[in-house]
Amino acid sequence: MLHDAFICHASEDKDEFVRPLAERLREEHVEVWYDEFSLKIGDSLRRSIDQGLANARFGIVVLSPAFFEKEWSQWELDGLVSRQNSAEPSVILPVWHLVSRDDVLAYSPSLADKLAGSSSAGLDAVVRQLVSVIHPVGSTLVIARDQLLAWGLDPPVVTDDWWLDLAAASESNELEGGFQEAMGWGRWGSPLPPSSDVPTERGWRLAWTALQRIWCRVADERPITQITPPREVHEFIESQIGLSEACVNHLSYVIAYAPQLVIRGFGGPFEAEIERRYQISLAHRDKRRAVGDTAGSALTTDGRCPGCDDEFALRDPDFGMYSPEHVACGFVQGNWVTSGPPICYYPYIDYAAWLLSDRSCWLPSHVRDALTRGMAGWGVWHWRAYDRDAIDLGFVDEPFTGTFEEALLKARSRRTLKLSGDEHRDLKHRLGFSVDLLALDEDADTLAERLLAPEFLDLFFIHRAELSARRRRSSLA
């Protein structure tokens, strides 16, 4: 572990001065290597002190009459001097305790020439002097670190490579400021505070980057996706420092990552604001429909302008008049399409398996029915061999993987679909993986029956035929 400072001292000075100094420095968020803080029972004293000397940015040397008499404390000082002589000119920070300049000069002329704090000025004065060097005013990293500490986190010392990774992450969005900005952030990410050359503002951006990296990691580890029950989504948001504030400031991102919250009654603390935005969307679309605006009519079931923006489709009694396929696509991929953040967490077949499973029954029945029909008709749920997304989640290909898709794409209807032993094995093997991945209650055989049932599979062929007919009409127009 890296530290801000190592305190080199004589044990005789511990009670009167060194312990209070170490405690006050820690209150100022200085990461101190001090034997009472840093040594545990069983630690090698010399090895631990060697590590403290090697891994501390500074060495605070408490020079006192007792220090001058100690071989051990002088050995510690020798280690710091060695570092200082190897191109680290500001490593040693001397503090005079019960000694004068003449005393120090007699002990070490080089130390006497260094600007030093003195215990005679009082503990607060010594701490201020040390902190001004260890945590200089205006340092971007120190500002960020202090903010993270204020939030209750425990970031490493500012010389740790963790900060390099954090700085890189805070500057990684090449799309920032453009219309596709949202694509530059990972799942559950949102825009950071603006970039700036002002240290305070840069530190604020770094601190928020650290928070965002934490909650994005947790969202992937748990994971928190479109199929997570709303109660668990809200618990996740509340459990992550800063995430509630980010959600309030960037509600459209929340709706993209967790579209289930748009369903009436599922919005939790965001319910009122979601409803307000939905009503604005309704009024705007009503005006467009009233004048015969046909923009977006290709996405609707009545050939007219949609009844609301598609991000609110799951809240609308008529799903905004969008087709089930479009509603399902928005649920899985996000409604921003080309300019939105990454949404999809599972391969499409896993979303289909979840909708066919009783695990999705927390959805209102009309929403679950629309999403299931939409997923069936959308027709992207079949899988092939070497699917990198599935493999990354732990799926293992078999020699027959992909044979079900081949048979499906050759057939013209459910009745003409011919499944041999390999195709059946492929279907059950892949759905069995969905069962394990999503902790579904059904077995692979049950899910296979539901997928092959007319209520699901017929919609796949019907929609595919409609798309083919539409393409033919377009080519003739």
N, C-alpha and C positions, 0 to 999 in steps of 0.2 A: 504494500500500500504506500502511496506517496503522501508526504506531509508538507505543510507549509513551512514548518520550522521545527528544528531540534533544539532542545534546551540543554546546554552543556553547563553543569553546575557542580558545586560541592554539596554533599549531603547535609553539612552543617547549616547551609543556607535555606534548606527546603522549607521548614516550618515558617520561618519569619518572612521570607520573600518569594522563593521560587514557586511554591505551590499556589499562593494567591496570584502570582503573575500568570502561571499556566491557566488557572481557572478563568481569569479575566480575558485572556487571549481567546480562549474557547468561546466565551460569550460574544466575542467580536467575530466569530466564525473563522478563526484561524485554526487550521488543523495542526495540532501540536503533538510532536513526539516527546513525551515526558514519561519517565519510568513508571510513575503511579498510574498513568492513563494507558500506557502502551505495553507493559509487561504483564504476562499472565503466569500463574503457577506452572512450572515445568519449562518455561522459556529459557534458552541459553542467554545469559546476560550479555556476554561479549558479542554473540551473533546478532542479537536484537539491536544492540547499540550500533554495530556495524551497519545494519540495515537502515537504522534511523539516520545515521550520518550520510549514507549513500543516497537515500530516497527523500531527503528533506531539501526544500528549495533554499532555506536559510538555516544558519546555525546561530542561535542566540546564546552568547557566552556571558554568563554571570561571573564577572571578575570580582573576587573578594579576597580577604586575607586567607580564608580557609581554602579557596581555590588554588592560591599560589603554593600551598603546602601539599596539594594532592597530586600523586602520580597518575591516578585514574582519570581525573578531570583533565589533566594535561594531555593524556593520551587521546581523549576525545577531541581536544583542541587541535592536536597534531593532525587528526583526520580532516578537520575542517580547513586547516591551513593548506593541506595537500590539495584539496579541491580548489581552494582559492588560487593557489599557484598554477593550477591547470586551466587557466583562462576563465575563471569564475570570480571576477574581482569583487563582487558584492555579496558573497556568501555569508561572511561573518558580520553579525550585528552585536557589538559589545554593549553590555550593561554594567555600569560600575555600581558595586554595592559595598559601602563602608570603606571605599578606597579613594585616593586622590589621583590626579594625573601623574604625580611623581611616583606613586606606588606602581602604577601601570607601566610607566616608562622604565622603571628599574626591572620590571618583570619581562616586558616585551616592547621595545621601541616601535615596532610596526603596529601593534595594537593601540599604543598611546596616540598614534597619529590618526586613527579612525574616529569619525564622529560617533559619540556614544551617548546612550541614555544613562541617567543616574538615579538610583533609588532615593537620593536625597531630595529630588524634585517631587516625589510622590508616585505611587503606583499608577494612577491615572495618566500622569504625564509620560511615564515610560511606555505604557500600553499605546497611547496615541502615537508616540514616535515610531514604535515598532510596526503598528498597523499601517502607518502612512507609507512605509517601505514595502511591507509584505502585500498589502492590498492598496495599491496606489489609487487615489481618487481619479475617476474617469476611465478606469480599466473596464473594457467591455466584458471580459470574462468574469471579473469580480462582481460586476453589477448583475450578470446573469446568475452567478453562483449564489449571491446574497438573496436574489429573488426566489430561487429554488429552495433555499434554506427557510425563507419566510413561509413558503408553502408547505413546509414539513418534510421535504425530501432531503436526501443526504448525498449530494453530488460529490465526486472525487475532487481532489485538489486541482487547481487550474492548470497545472503542468501535465496532468494525465492525458493520454491520447484520446480518452473519451471525449474530450472537448474538441479535438480535431474532427472526429466523426460528427459531432453535433454541429460544428460550423459548416461542414460540407453539406449536411442535411438541410441546414437553414438556407443554403444557396442553391439547392438542387433543382428547383422548379423553373425550367427554361421557358415554360409557357406562361409564367406569372405576368399578369398585367394585360393579357390578351383574352379573346373570347373563349379560348380553350383552356383557361387557367385551371379549371377544376380537374383536368386530366393529369396535372402535375403532382397531385397529392395522392397518397395511397388510400386504401380503404379506411374509412373513418377519419381521414384527414380533412382539413379545411384551411382556407387561406390564413397565412400567418400575418402578424403585424407588418406594416410596410417596411421594405428595406430602407436603410438609412446609413449615413456616415457618422451620425451623432452617437457617441458611446452609450448613452443611456437608452436610446431607441434600439441600437444594435443588441445591447444586452437583453432588453425586453423581448426582442424577436428570438434570440437564442434560448431564453428561458421557455418561451412558448413552444419552440421546436422540441425541446426536451420533453415537455408534457405530452405533446402530440405523438412523439415517438413511443412513449410509454403506453398511451391508450391504444394506439394502432397495433402495437405488439400484443396487448391483452385481447383486443378484438379478434386477432387472428388465432391466438392460442385457445380461446374459450370454445368455439368461435362465436361471434355475434354477427348474425346474417339476417336475411329476409325471413328465414324460417324459424327464427328465435321468438318464443312467446313474448308479447309486449312487456309483461312484468319483468322478465329477465333483461330486456333491453334497457328499461328504465333503471333497474338496479345497477347495471353496468355503467350507465351514464353518470349516475350519482356517485359511484364508487371511484371514479377517476378525477383527480384534481384538474380543475379547469375545463373539463369537458362540458359540463352543463352550460357554462358561459359561452363556450364555442358553439354549442347547439343553438342557443338563443340568438347569437349573432349571425349564424349561418344555417337557418332552419331548412333551406332547400337541400343542403347536404345531408341533414338528418333524414329527410324524406327520401332521399336517394338511397342511403345506406340501409334504412329501416322503413321501407314503404308500408309495412304493416301498421305503423303508427298513424297513418292517414285514415285508416278505417275508423269510422265513428265510434267513440268510446275508448279507443286504444291510445290516444295521444298523451295521456298523463298530463304533466305540467305544460305540454305544448298544445293541448287540445284547443284552447280558446284561440290561440294564434293561427293554428291550422284552419279552424273554422272561419276565422276572419278572412284569411287569404283565399279560402275556397269560395266564399261569398263574393269576393271581388272578382274572382275568375268567372263565376257564374254570370255576374252582371255584364262583364266584358264580352263573354261569348254570346249572351242573349242579344246584345246589340248587333253583333256580327251576323248572327242567324237571322235577325229581323230584316236586315238589308240584303239577304241572299248571298252573303259571303260564302264561298265554297272552299276556302283554304282549309286543308286538312281533311277534306271530305273523303279522300281515298282510305282514310283510317277508320271511318265510321260505318255503322250498319244501315243508316238511313240516307247516305249520300249527301249529307249536309255538313256544315261546319260543326266540329265537336262541341258538346255542351259545356265543357270546362277544360282547363289545361290538363294534360294527361297525368301530371304528378298527383292530381286530386281524383283520378278516376275511381280508385277504390273507396272513396268517400261518397261518391255520387250514387243515388239509387239506380240510375241507368248506366253507370260506369262512363258517364260523359258521352254516351252513344258510341264509344270506341268498340271495335271488334274485340272479341275475347282473345284473339291472337295478339293484338296490340297490347291489351291489358297484361297478359302473361309475359310478353316481352319486356314491358316496362318494369314489372315486378322483379324479373330475374336480372335484366341487364341495366336497369336504370332508365329513367325517362329522358335523359339528356342526350342519349345516343352518342353522336360524334364529339360532343364537347363536355361530356360528363366525367365524373371520377370513376375509377374502377369499382364495380359493384359485385359482379359475379364471383362467388367463392367456390361453389361446387360445379362440376360438369353438369350439363343440362339433364342428363338422365337421372341424376340424384334429386333434382327438383321435382321431376316427374314422379319418381318413386315416393317422395315425401307427400306429394299431393294425393297419390293413390293410397297412402297409408292413413290409418286412423290418427297418427301423430299430428296431422294437419287439422284435426277437428276443432282446435281452438279458434280457427277462422269461422266467422259467420257463414252459415251454409250457402247463402247466395254468392258470397265472395269465393268460397272454396270451389263451388261448382263452376263459376266463371273462369277461375284460374286453371282448373283441371281441363275444362273444355278448350281453353285457349292454349294451354301447353300441348294438348293432343294435336290441335290443328296447326299450331305454329310449326311443328314437325322438325324441330332441331334436336330432339332428345335421343336419337339413335347414336350409337358410339362405334368407334373403329379401333383397330389395334394401334398401339403406340400413342395413345392419347396422353400427352405430357401432363396435362392438368390432373388426370386421374392417377397417373403413376406417382406424381408428387404427393398425392394424398395417401399412397400406399397400395394402390391397385396393382395386381400382378397379372400380366397378360398370359393367356394360355394359347396353345396352337389354334384353337377354334375361335379366339377373340376376333370379332368383326364379321363373322359369318351371318349373324342375325341381321346386321345392317345390309349386307349384300342381298339377302333374300327379301328384305323389306323393300328395298329400292327397285328390285326386279318386278315385284308384284304390282298389279293395277288396282287391287281391292283386297279387303280382308279375306274374302272367300278364295282368292287366287294365291294367297300367301302360303307358300309351301315351306314347312319347317322340318328339317331332318334332325337327326340326333345331335349333330354339332350345333345347329342353330338353337335348339332347345337348351343345350348345355351352356352356350354363350349367354343366352337370355338369363338363365338362372344364376350363372356365375356372376354376371354384372349386377343383377339385382341383389344378390347375396352380399356383394360388397356394399351396396347402398344401405342394406339392413344394418350391417356392422358399423358403417361410417356414421350413420344418422341415429343409431340406436332405435330403429323402428321396431314396433311390436310384432309385425307380421314376419313370416318367413319368405324366402325367395319364391317358393311355389305359389303362395297366395298372391304376391305382387305380380307375378307373371300372368296369372289368371286375370287379374284386373287390367293389366296393360293390354292383353289380347282380347278383352271383351269388346263388343260392338260399341258401347258407350264411349270408349276411348279410341280404339284403333280405327273405327269407321271415320272419325273426324280427321284423322291424319290423311287418309286417302281422299276424302271429300275436299279438304282445303288444298291439297296438292293438285287435284284436278282443276280447281278454280283458278289457282295461280297459273297453271299451264294454259288454260283458256284465255286468261287475261293477257298473257304474253303474246299469244297468237293474235288477239285483237289489236294489240299495240303494234305488232309488226306489220299488220295489214293497213293500219291507219295512215 
